[in-house]
Amino acid sequence: MKREAIREFFRRLHDADPEPKTELEYASPYQLLVAVVLSAQATDRSVNLATRKLFAAAPTPEAMVSLGEDGVAGHIRTIGLFRNKARNTVALSRLLLERHGGEVPAGREALEALPGVGRKTANVVLNTIFRQPVMAVDTHIFRLANRTGLAPGKDVVAVENALLRRVPKEYLLDAHHWLILHGRYVCTAHKPKCGECCVRDLCLYRDKTA
């Protein structure tokens, strides 16, 4: 996709949703971090259903450590890999207390040193909480970037780097949210809703649907 088309692509996404937000529910940076860790291989809806009760019982790192792995697991057992995620949630909460005074750090290296936190999770937190112009590439964004010709790449890191180069600076801060929502609800995996897509004419996907 050419530069002019990319700029128009994001202009339209911006006009359709000027202030895009994550669909994960949270009341603090810590809660967003936990929610993103829990969202791996799970839907935001299923995570929200679980964290409403989890965060009511343990809204802070101190409370989460006190709740313990079994207590956390009891609240999130409807989410895939819940036992491993419960272990990581308690462990990262403990490290936040030990290393960062219970606060979520604003640096990638410190975030990725926490259990269960990889590059994508760190990018979500850095972008959503600390408003850093980074790009968290999940399966939706990876598919959309390759399918549309926006930023093709063989793996998520290649797509991330391509997006950072190609997205106009004025749109970069919110690009992650626009792309994930567009991939989740319009440019879906099996039956993309091309007929209701606001950037259909800019997209290079050959197999567009009616």
VEXBA-97918 format. One line per 4 residues: number of its first residue (from 1); for each residue x, y, z of N, C-alpha, C, O. Coordinates in Angstrom, 2 decimals, m for minus. Last residue first. Layout:
VEXBA-97918
NUM> X Y Z X Y Z X Y Z X Y Z | ... $
This chain:
VEXBA-97918
210> m18.55 m9.58 m0.64 m19.56 m8.61 m1.07 m19.97 m7.73 0.11 m20.81 m6.84 m0.04 | m15.00 m9.77 0.00 m16.37 m10.29 0.02 m17.33 m9.18 m0.36 m16.98 m8.01 m0.39 | m11.86 m10.06 m1.71 m12.84 m9.28 m0.96 m14.23 m9.90 m1.07 m14.59 m10.48 m2.10 | m9.31 m11.22 m2.35 m10.53 m12.02 m2.18 m11.58 m11.30 m1.35 m12.12 m11.86 m0.40 $
206> m7.16 m9.44 m2.35 m7.74 m9.89 m3.63 m9.10 m10.55 m3.48 m9.95 m10.45 m4.36 | m6.45 m6.50 m0.64 m6.89 m7.90 m0.51 m7.62 m8.35 m1.76 m8.59 m7.72 m2.18 | m5.69 m3.89 m0.47 m5.16 m4.67 m1.61 m5.56 m6.14 m1.54 m5.06 m6.95 m2.33 | m7.73 m1.06 0.31 m7.20 m2.38 0.67 m6.79 m3.16 m0.57 m7.46 m3.09 m1.60 $
202> m9.14 1.09 m0.50 m7.70 1.26 m0.32 m6.99 m0.08 m0.12 m5.79 m0.20 m0.35 | m11.78 0.38 m0.52 m11.18 0.78 m1.80 m9.67 0.96 m1.72 m8.99 0.98 m2.75 | m12.28 m0.15 2.24 m12.33 m1.21 1.23 m11.59 m0.84 m0.04 m10.85 m1.66 m0.59 | m12.47 1.27 4.53 m11.23 1.42 3.76 m11.15 0.37 2.65 m10.06 0.05 2.17 $
198> m14.80 0.68 5.80 m14.62 2.07 5.39 m13.34 2.29 4.59 m13.13 3.37 4.03 | m16.78 m2.14 5.17 m15.45 m1.64 5.52 m15.23 m0.24 4.95 m15.43 m0.01 3.76 | m18.95 m3.60 4.50 m19.16 m2.52 5.45 m17.85 m1.90 5.93 m17.80 m1.23 6.96 | m18.01 m5.51 2.73 m19.11 m4.65 2.31 m19.37 m3.49 3.24 m19.95 m2.48 2.82 $
194> m16.17 m7.03 4.13 m15.68 m6.01 3.20 m16.77 m5.04 2.78 m16.50 m3.87 2.51 | m15.84 m8.61 6.57 m17.05 m7.85 6.21 m16.68 m6.68 5.31 m16.84 m5.52 5.67 | m14.36 m11.82 6.19 m14.22 m10.37 6.37 m15.43 m9.62 5.83 m15.96 m9.95 4.77 | m14.52 m14.64 7.40 m15.50 m13.95 6.56 m15.39 m12.44 6.77 m16.23 m11.85 7.45 $
190> m12.19 m15.35 8.84 m12.78 m16.25 7.85 m13.77 m15.58 6.91 m13.83 m15.92 5.73 | m11.19 m13.03 10.36 m10.34 m14.05 9.76 m11.00 m14.80 8.61 m10.43 m14.87 7.52 | m12.36 m9.63 9.68 m12.30 m10.87 10.45 m11.59 m11.98 9.66 m11.41 m11.87 8.45 | m12.48 m6.75 9.58 m11.56 m7.55 8.77 m11.29 m8.87 9.49 m10.16 m9.19 9.85 $
186> m14.40 m6.14 11.72 m14.65 m5.95 10.29 m13.78 m6.87 9.44 m14.29 m7.68 8.67 | m13.67 m6.81 14.36 m15.08 m6.68 14.02 m15.38 m6.53 12.53 m16.51 m6.77 12.11 | m10.88 m7.15 14.59 m11.78 m7.94 15.43 m13.22 m7.94 14.90 m13.91 m8.95 14.99 | m9.72 m5.29 12.91 m9.49 m6.70 12.67 m10.46 m7.59 13.43 m10.81 m8.67 12.95 $
182> m10.60 m2.97 14.16 m11.00 m3.22 12.77 m10.81 m4.70 12.43 m11.64 m5.29 11.74 | m9.35 m3.25 16.63 m10.81 m3.22 16.57 m11.30 m3.49 15.16 m12.31 m4.18 14.97 | m6.67 m3.17 15.86 m7.18 m4.36 16.53 m8.71 m4.40 16.49 m9.30 m5.47 16.33 | m6.48 m0.63 14.63 m6.23 m1.84 13.87 m6.81 m3.07 14.55 m7.39 m3.93 13.88 $
178> m7.07 1.19 16.71 m7.86 1.17 15.47 m7.71 m0.15 14.74 m8.70 m0.73 14.28 | m5.02 0.52 18.56 m6.43 0.31 18.90 m7.31 0.29 17.65 m8.20 m0.55 17.54 | m2.65 1.20 17.12 m2.86 m0.15 17.67 m4.34 m0.42 17.92 m4.85 m1.48 17.55 | m2.93 3.96 16.62 m3.02 3.00 15.52 m3.29 1.59 16.02 m4.06 0.85 15.40 $
174> m2.57 6.01 18.38 m3.81 5.23 18.50 m3.95 4.14 17.45 m4.97 3.46 17.40 | m0.03 6.96 17.67 m0.35 6.73 19.08 m1.59 5.85 19.26 m1.65 5.05 20.19 | 0.03 7.41 14.88 0.72 6.27 15.46 0.28 5.95 16.88 0.22 4.78 17.25 | m0.95 9.58 13.56 m1.90 8.51 13.86 m1.27 7.37 14.66 m1.98 6.45 15.08 $
170> 1.12 11.28 13.10 m0.04 11.84 13.78 m1.08 10.78 14.14 m1.98 11.04 14.94 | 2.95 9.70 11.66 3.20 10.01 13.06 1.97 10.51 13.79 1.78 10.21 14.97 | 1.62 7.06 9.62 1.94 8.49 9.81 2.01 8.84 11.29 1.22 8.33 12.09 | 3.13 3.91 9.44 1.99 4.66 9.97 2.39 6.13 10.15 3.40 6.40 10.80 $
166> 5.66 2.87 8.72 4.73 3.29 7.69 3.53 4.10 8.19 2.98 4.90 7.44 | 7.28 2.09 10.86 7.85 2.88 9.77 6.78 3.54 8.91 6.98 4.66 8.42 | 5.56 0.63 12.42 6.22 1.79 13.02 6.84 2.69 11.96 6.91 3.91 12.14 | 4.94 m1.41 10.60 3.91 m0.45 11.00 4.54 0.81 11.60 4.10 1.92 11.32 $
162> 7.38 m2.76 10.51 6.85 m2.16 9.29 5.79 m1.12 9.62 5.74 m0.06 9.00 | 7.60 m3.68 13.14 8.59 m2.73 12.62 8.09 m2.02 11.37 8.34 m0.83 11.18 | 5.37 m5.44 13.19 5.51 m4.32 14.15 6.45 m3.26 13.60 6.13 m2.07 13.61 | 6.08 m7.26 11.21 4.90 m6.42 11.02 4.96 m5.21 11.95 4.63 m4.09 11.54 $
158> 8.33 m8.40 12.44 8.46 m7.75 11.14 7.29 m6.81 10.86 7.47 m5.71 10.34 | 7.13 m9.46 14.69 8.14 m8.42 14.86 8.34 m7.67 13.55 8.51 m6.45 13.55 | 5.42 m11.41 13.64 4.85 m10.25 14.33 5.86 m9.12 14.51 5.49 m7.95 14.48 | 6.53 m12.29 10.28 6.24 m12.58 11.68 5.80 m11.30 12.37 5.81 m10.23 11.77 $
154> 6.61 m11.36 7.70 6.55 m12.80 7.90 6.24 m13.19 9.34 5.74 m14.29 9.59 | 4.53 m8.62 6.58 5.69 m9.14 7.30 5.50 m10.62 7.58 4.37 m11.09 7.70 | 3.07 m5.57 5.30 3.32 m7.02 5.24 4.58 m7.41 6.01 5.56 m6.67 6.08 | 1.15 m3.29 5.94 2.52 m3.49 6.43 2.83 m4.98 6.45 2.84 m5.59 7.52 $
150> m1.07 m3.17 4.12 m0.68 m2.03 4.94 0.77 m2.12 5.41 1.53 m1.16 5.29 | m2.18 m5.17 2.78 m0.99 m4.60 2.17 m0.48 m3.41 2.95 0.43 m2.71 2.50 | m4.28 m6.52 3.93 m4.58 m5.26 3.27 m3.40 m4.70 2.48 m3.58 m3.85 1.60 | m2.97 m8.80 5.01 m4.09 m8.93 4.07 m4.32 m7.65 3.27 m4.53 m7.70 2.06 $
146> m1.05 m7.80 6.82 m0.65 m8.59 5.64 m1.76 m8.62 4.58 m1.48 m8.47 3.39 | m2.61 m6.41 8.66 m1.46 m5.75 8.05 m1.01 m6.47 6.79 m0.63 m5.83 5.81 | m4.49 m8.37 9.46 m4.92 m7.17 8.75 m3.75 m6.50 8.02 m3.91 m6.08 6.87 | m2.86 m10.29 10.81 m3.68 m10.65 9.65 m4.02 m9.42 8.80 m3.85 m9.44 7.58 $
142> m1.76 m8.69 12.85 m0.89 m9.41 11.92 m1.65 m9.77 10.64 m1.14 m9.57 9.54 | m4.07 m7.88 14.18 m3.25 m6.88 13.50 m2.31 m7.54 12.50 m2.09 m7.01 11.41 | m4.97 m10.39 15.16 m5.83 m9.54 14.33 m5.01 m8.55 13.52 m5.22 m8.39 12.31 | m2.85 m11.35 16.71 m3.24 m12.09 15.51 m4.12 m11.25 14.58 m4.02 m11.36 13.36 $
138> m1.02 m8.31 17.57 m1.65 m9.59 17.90 m2.07 m10.27 16.60 m1.70 m9.82 15.52 | 1.38 m6.05 18.26 0.84 m6.83 17.15 0.29 m8.16 17.65 1.05 m9.02 18.11 | 1.59 m2.92 19.43 1.38 m4.28 19.91 0.69 m5.08 18.82 m0.47 m4.82 18.49 | 3.74 m0.35 19.01 2.74 m1.13 18.28 2.68 m2.55 18.81 3.63 m3.31 18.64 $
134> 4.12 2.94 20.49 4.58 1.58 20.18 3.44 0.80 19.56 2.29 1.25 19.59 | 4.33 5.71 21.63 3.96 5.33 20.26 4.57 4.00 19.85 5.43 3.94 18.97 | 2.94 5.75 24.92 4.13 5.68 24.08 3.74 5.18 22.69 2.89 4.29 22.59 | 1.14 6.03 27.04 0.95 6.77 25.78 2.25 6.87 24.99 2.60 7.93 24.46 $
130> 1.00 4.55 29.28 2.05 5.56 29.24 2.08 6.34 27.93 2.93 7.21 27.73 | m1.29 2.93 28.79 m1.09 3.64 30.06 m0.13 4.81 29.93 m0.40 5.91 30.41 | m1.13 2.10 26.07 m2.40 2.46 26.68 m2.22 3.30 27.95 m2.94 4.29 28.14 | 1.64 1.62 25.51 0.81 2.47 24.67 m0.41 2.98 25.40 m0.71 4.18 25.37 $
126> 2.55 m0.01 27.55 3.30 1.20 27.23 2.45 2.17 26.40 2.54 3.38 26.57 | 0.66 m2.11 27.37 0.75 m1.28 28.57 1.45 0.04 28.28 0.99 1.09 28.71 | 1.24 m3.13 24.81 m0.12 m2.69 25.15 m0.08 m1.74 26.35 m0.71 m0.68 26.33 | 3.95 m3.84 25.10 3.56 m2.78 24.17 2.16 m2.24 24.46 1.92 m1.04 24.37 $
122> 3.79 m5.95 26.93 4.51 m4.73 27.28 4.09 m3.56 26.39 3.91 m2.44 26.86 | 2.40 m7.79 25.34 1.80 m7.28 26.57 2.46 m5.98 26.99 1.79 m5.02 27.37 | 4.34 m8.22 23.32 3.02 m7.69 22.98 2.35 m7.08 24.21 1.80 m5.98 24.15 | 6.57 m9.25 24.75 6.67 m8.01 24.00 5.31 m7.39 23.72 5.13 m6.18 23.86 $
118> 5.24 m10.60 27.83 6.09 m10.62 26.66 6.05 m9.28 25.94 5.56 m8.29 26.48 | 4.76 m11.62 30.99 4.74 m10.40 30.19 5.76 m10.52 29.06 6.97 m10.53 29.28 | 5.01 m13.76 32.69 3.84 m13.71 31.84 3.77 m12.50 30.93 2.82 m12.37 30.16 | 6.87 m12.01 35.14 6.32 m13.28 34.67 5.06 m13.08 33.83 4.16 m12.33 34.21 $
114> 8.84 m9.23 34.00 7.77 m9.74 34.86 7.22 m11.04 34.29 7.11 m11.17 33.07 | 10.52 m8.23 32.14 11.14 m9.05 33.19 10.10 m9.65 34.14 10.44 m10.49 34.97 | 9.04 m6.55 30.62 9.26 m7.89 30.09 9.98 m8.81 31.07 10.05 m10.02 30.86 | 9.19 m4.24 32.25 7.92 m4.93 32.05 8.14 m6.38 31.59 7.52 m7.30 32.11 $
110> 11.88 m3.53 32.01 11.32 m3.85 33.33 10.01 m4.61 33.21 9.75 m5.53 33.98 | 12.02 m3.04 29.24 12.86 m4.06 29.86 12.30 m4.49 31.21 12.26 m5.68 31.52 | 10.16 m0.88 28.85 9.96 m2.20 28.25 10.75 m3.29 28.96 10.21 m4.36 29.24 | 8.99 1.18 31.54 10.04 0.76 30.62 9.83 m0.65 30.12 9.37 m1.52 30.86 $
106> 7.40 1.97 33.58 7.14 2.57 32.27 8.19 2.20 31.24 8.28 2.83 30.19 | 5.99 m0.37 35.97 7.09 0.40 35.39 6.77 0.87 33.97 5.98 0.25 33.26 | 3.42 m0.03 38.27 3.76 m0.61 36.97 4.86 0.23 36.34 4.68 1.44 36.18 | 4.20 m0.28 41.80 3.78 0.48 40.62 4.19 m0.24 39.33 5.18 m0.97 39.31 $
102> 5.26 m1.51 43.99 3.86 m1.80 43.67 3.34 m1.08 42.44 2.17 m1.23 42.07 | 7.93 m0.87 44.00 7.05 m0.23 44.97 5.58 m0.42 44.68 4.75 0.39 45.08 | 9.40 m2.45 42.30 8.86 m1.19 41.78 7.89 m0.50 42.73 7.12 0.36 42.31 | 10.29 m4.85 43.45 11.19 m4.07 42.59 10.71 m2.67 42.26 11.52 m1.79 41.97 $
98> 8.28 m5.92 45.11 9.70 m6.02 45.49 10.58 m5.05 44.73 11.53 m4.49 45.29 | 5.89 m5.41 43.77 6.08 m4.93 45.14 7.55 m4.88 45.51 8.02 m3.93 46.14 | 6.37 m6.73 41.38 6.05 m5.30 41.36 6.27 m4.69 42.74 6.77 m3.57 42.86 | 6.68 m9.33 42.32 7.84 m8.61 41.80 7.59 m7.11 41.70 8.50 m6.31 41.91 $
94> 4.01 m9.91 43.03 5.07 m9.94 44.05 6.30 m9.16 43.58 6.90 m8.42 44.36 | 2.82 m9.78 40.54 2.38 m8.87 41.61 3.44 m8.78 42.69 3.73 m7.70 43.21 | 4.02 m11.89 39.25 4.30 m10.53 38.77 3.88 m9.49 39.81 4.52 m8.45 39.95 | 2.95 m14.01 40.79 4.39 m13.79 40.72 4.71 m12.37 40.25 5.59 m11.73 40.81 $
90> 0.20 m13.83 40.31 0.71 m13.68 41.68 2.19 m13.35 41.66 2.65 m12.51 42.43 | 0.24 m14.25 37.53 m0.38 m13.05 38.11 0.13 m12.80 39.52 0.44 m11.66 39.88 | 1.41 m16.76 37.18 2.09 m15.56 36.69 1.54 m14.29 37.33 2.30 m13.36 37.62 | m0.60 m18.38 38.36 0.77 m18.40 38.88 1.53 m17.13 38.46 2.20 m16.50 39.28 $
86> m2.71 m17.81 36.67 m2.83 m17.48 38.09 m1.45 m17.42 38.73 m1.16 m16.53 39.54 | m1.73 m18.88 34.29 m1.97 m17.44 34.38 m2.12 m16.98 35.83 m1.69 m15.88 36.19 | m1.71 m21.58 34.92 m0.45 m20.91 34.62 m0.60 m19.40 34.73 0.31 m18.72 35.21 | m4.50 m21.89 35.26 m3.57 m22.19 36.37 m2.21 m21.50 36.14 m1.64 m20.93 37.06 $
82> m5.72 m21.19 32.81 m5.95 m20.38 34.01 m4.97 m20.66 35.13 m4.63 m19.75 35.89 | m5.83 m21.77 30.09 m4.53 m21.76 30.76 m4.59 m21.05 32.12 m3.63 m20.40 32.53 | m8.80 m19.83 29.42 m7.82 m20.84 29.07 m6.49 m20.65 29.78 m6.08 m19.53 30.04 | m11.13 m18.98 31.96 m10.18 m18.55 30.94 m9.18 m19.67 30.66 m8.76 m20.37 31.58 $
78> m12.52 m19.85 34.11 m13.24 m19.86 32.83 m12.35 m19.43 31.66 m12.76 m19.51 30.51 | m10.95 m19.40 36.32 m10.93 m20.75 35.75 m11.73 m20.87 34.46 m11.63 m21.88 33.76 | m10.55 m17.11 37.80 m10.28 m17.05 36.36 m10.34 m18.41 35.69 m9.83 m18.57 34.58 | m11.04 m17.49 40.49 m11.76 m16.42 39.81 m11.61 m16.47 38.29 m12.44 m15.92 37.57 $
74> m9.36 m19.59 41.19 m10.80 m19.74 41.39 m11.63 m18.69 40.67 m12.77 m18.94 40.28 | m6.86 m18.46 40.77 m7.35 m19.50 39.85 m8.85 m19.69 39.98 m9.54 m19.93 38.99 | m6.67 m16.84 43.03 m6.75 m16.23 41.70 m7.34 m17.23 40.71 m8.21 m16.89 39.91 | m6.54 m18.85 45.01 m7.61 m17.86 45.03 m7.79 m17.19 43.68 m8.92 m16.99 43.22 $
70> m4.23 m20.19 44.27 m5.50 m20.91 44.27 m6.68 m19.94 44.26 m7.68 m20.17 43.58 | m2.28 m18.12 44.57 m2.53 m18.76 43.28 m3.88 m19.46 43.23 m4.61 m19.33 42.25 | m3.39 m15.28 46.62 m2.66 m16.51 46.32 m3.09 m17.16 45.02 m4.11 m16.82 44.43 | m4.22 m13.06 48.05 m5.23 m13.99 47.52 m4.59 m15.31 47.16 m5.19 m16.37 47.38 $
66> m1.84 m11.71 48.49 m2.56 m12.29 49.63 m3.60 m13.31 49.18 m3.82 m14.32 49.85 | m1.33 m10.87 45.91 m0.38 m11.78 46.56 m1.06 m12.47 47.74 m0.87 m13.67 47.96 | m3.50 m9.14 45.62 m3.37 m10.30 44.74 m2.42 m11.33 45.34 m2.69 m12.53 45.29 | m3.04 m7.15 47.50 m4.22 m8.00 47.66 m4.12 m9.26 46.81 m4.59 m10.32 47.21 $
62> m0.71 m6.03 46.38 m0.70 m6.59 47.74 m1.86 m7.56 47.93 m1.68 m8.66 48.47 | m1.63 m5.09 43.86 m0.65 m6.17 43.95 m0.62 m6.83 45.32 m0.51 m8.05 45.42 | m5.27 m4.67 44.00 m3.89 m4.18 44.09 m2.90 m5.35 44.11 m3.31 m6.49 44.34 | m7.78 m5.82 44.09 m7.56 m4.71 43.16 m6.12 m4.22 43.09 m5.79 m3.42 42.22 $
58> m9.27 m8.53 44.63 m7.84 m8.18 44.72 m7.52 m7.07 43.72 m7.04 m7.34 42.63 | m12.04 m8.61 44.42 m11.40 m9.30 45.54 m9.95 m8.87 45.74 m9.46 m8.84 46.87 | m12.45 m7.13 42.16 m13.22 m6.77 43.36 m12.58 m7.39 44.60 m12.58 m6.80 45.67 | m10.86 m8.47 40.39 m10.41 m7.16 40.84 m11.23 m6.64 42.02 m10.75 m5.80 42.79 $
54> m12.43 m10.84 40.08 m11.05 m10.90 40.56 m10.60 m9.56 41.11 m10.02 m9.51 42.20 | m14.84 m9.93 39.03 m14.83 m10.53 40.37 m13.42 m10.57 40.95 m13.22 m10.35 42.14 | m13.87 m8.88 36.65 m14.81 m8.09 37.47 m14.82 m8.63 38.89 m14.82 m7.85 39.85 | m12.36 m10.82 35.40 m11.67 m9.82 36.21 m12.62 m8.94 37.02 m12.19 m8.32 37.99 $
50> m14.24 m12.43 33.99 m13.46 m12.98 35.11 m12.88 m11.89 36.00 m12.90 m12.03 37.23 | m15.29 m10.71 32.09 m16.21 m11.44 32.97 m15.48 m11.98 34.20 m16.02 m11.99 35.31 | m12.92 m9.93 30.80 m13.70 m8.95 31.58 m14.66 m9.63 32.55 m14.82 m9.19 33.69 | m12.23 m12.31 29.52 m11.36 m11.75 30.54 m12.12 m10.78 31.41 m11.99 m10.80 32.63 $
46> m14.29 m12.58 27.69 m14.13 m13.60 28.73 m13.24 m13.10 29.86 m13.46 m13.44 31.02 | m13.82 m10.26 26.14 m15.09 m10.45 26.84 m14.94 m11.47 27.97 m15.42 m11.24 29.09 | m11.35 m10.68 24.99 m11.48 m9.60 25.98 m12.76 m9.78 26.79 m12.79 m9.49 27.98 | m10.56 m14.20 24.81 m11.22 m12.99 24.31 m11.28 m11.94 25.41 m11.27 m12.26 26.60 $
42> m7.29 m15.71 24.81 m8.64 m15.56 25.36 m9.25 m14.28 24.79 m8.53 m13.39 24.36 | m4.56 m15.78 24.38 m5.38 m16.91 23.92 m6.77 m16.91 24.56 m7.35 m17.96 24.82 | m4.14 m13.47 26.93 m3.44 m14.34 25.98 m4.29 m15.56 25.66 m4.69 m16.29 26.56 | m5.36 m12.09 28.97 m6.03 m12.11 27.67 m5.33 m12.96 26.62 m5.87 m13.16 25.54 $
38> m3.83 m11.93 31.25 m4.89 m12.93 31.22 m5.51 m13.10 29.83 m6.12 m14.13 29.54 | m2.24 m9.75 30.55 m1.62 m11.06 30.77 m2.67 m12.17 30.68 m2.42 m13.22 30.09 | m4.24 m7.79 30.56 m3.57 m8.13 29.30 m2.86 m9.48 29.42 m2.88 m10.26 28.47 | m4.94 m7.75 33.28 m5.94 m8.09 32.27 m5.29 m8.50 30.95 m5.74 m9.45 30.30 $
34> m2.54 m6.85 34.46 m3.05 m8.19 34.76 m4.04 m8.64 33.69 m3.99 m9.78 33.24 | m2.44 m4.25 33.32 m1.36 m5.20 33.13 m1.84 m6.63 33.37 m1.57 m7.51 32.56 | m4.80 m3.14 34.34 m4.66 m3.35 32.90 m3.56 m4.36 32.62 m3.73 m5.24 31.77 | m4.17 m3.09 37.07 m5.27 m3.94 36.61 m5.22 m4.15 35.09 m5.55 m5.23 34.61 $
30> m2.08 m1.20 37.06 m1.85 m2.57 37.51 m2.94 m3.51 36.98 m2.64 m4.60 36.50 | m3.37 1.15 36.24 m2.36 0.53 35.39 m2.09 m0.92 35.77 m1.89 m1.77 34.90 | m6.90 0.75 37.00 m5.56 1.21 37.34 m4.58 0.59 36.35 m4.91 m0.39 35.70 | m9.22 m0.41 36.24 m9.35 0.83 37.01 m8.00 1.39 37.42 m7.94 2.40 38.12 $
26> m10.54 m2.01 33.30 m9.53 m1.85 34.34 m9.72 m0.51 35.03 m10.32 0.41 34.47 | m11.45 m4.14 30.66 m11.91 m3.28 31.75 m10.84 m3.22 32.85 m10.30 m4.25 33.26 | m10.67 m4.06 27.20 m10.42 m4.64 28.52 m10.83 m3.64 29.60 m10.58 m2.44 29.47 | m10.83 m2.67 24.91 m12.09 m3.21 25.43 m11.90 m3.94 26.76 m12.87 m4.38 27.36 $
22> m9.11 0.44 24.50 m9.10 m0.99 24.70 m10.45 m1.45 25.24 m11.12 m0.71 25.96 | m10.43 2.97 22.29 m10.01 2.49 23.60 m9.93 0.97 23.60 m10.59 0.30 22.80 | m10.23 5.82 20.12 m10.36 4.37 20.32 m9.80 3.95 21.67 m8.81 4.51 22.14 | m11.49 8.48 19.30 m10.80 8.15 20.55 m10.95 6.66 20.86 m11.71 6.27 21.75 $
18> m12.73 8.58 16.75 m11.66 9.53 17.10 m10.88 9.18 18.36 m9.71 9.55 18.47 | m13.79 6.65 14.53 m13.63 6.43 15.97 m12.47 7.30 16.46 m11.34 6.82 16.58 | m13.96 7.61 11.95 m15.00 6.68 12.40 m14.96 6.48 13.92 m15.99 6.18 14.53 | m11.67 9.13 11.75 m12.96 9.81 11.64 m14.10 8.93 12.15 m15.08 9.42 12.71 $
14> m9.72 7.08 11.96 m9.81 8.14 12.96 m11.18 8.80 12.93 m11.78 9.01 13.98 | m10.19 5.68 9.61 m10.37 4.99 10.89 m10.50 6.01 12.03 m11.30 5.83 12.94 | m9.52 7.74 7.81 m10.89 7.22 7.86 m11.15 6.47 9.16 m12.22 6.61 9.75 | m6.82 8.06 8.34 m7.72 9.22 8.47 m9.16 8.74 8.60 m9.93 9.28 9.40 $
10> m5.79 5.60 7.67 m5.88 5.96 9.08 m6.76 7.19 9.30 m7.37 7.33 10.36 | m6.11 5.74 4.85 m6.56 4.58 5.62 m6.78 4.98 7.08 m7.84 4.72 7.65 | m4.63 7.98 4.17 m6.09 8.03 4.02 m6.74 6.90 4.81 m7.81 7.09 5.39 | m2.08 6.97 4.67 m2.54 8.15 5.39 m4.07 8.25 5.33 m4.71 8.57 6.33 $
6> m2.05 4.88 2.82 m1.94 4.59 4.25 m2.44 5.76 5.07 m3.15 5.58 6.05 | m2.13 6.26 0.40 m3.25 5.39 0.75 m3.24 5.07 2.25 m4.30 5.00 2.88 | 0.36 7.49 0.46 m0.85 8.31 0.41 m2.07 7.51 0.83 m2.95 8.02 1.53 | 2.09 5.26 0.44 2.05 6.17 1.57 0.77 6.99 1.61 0.17 7.17 2.67 $
2> 0.55 2.22 m0.83 1.37 3.43 m0.95 1.13 4.37 0.23 0.12 4.29 0.92 | 0.84 m1.19 0.00 0.00 0.00 0.00 0.89 1.25 0.00 1.86 1.32 0.75 $
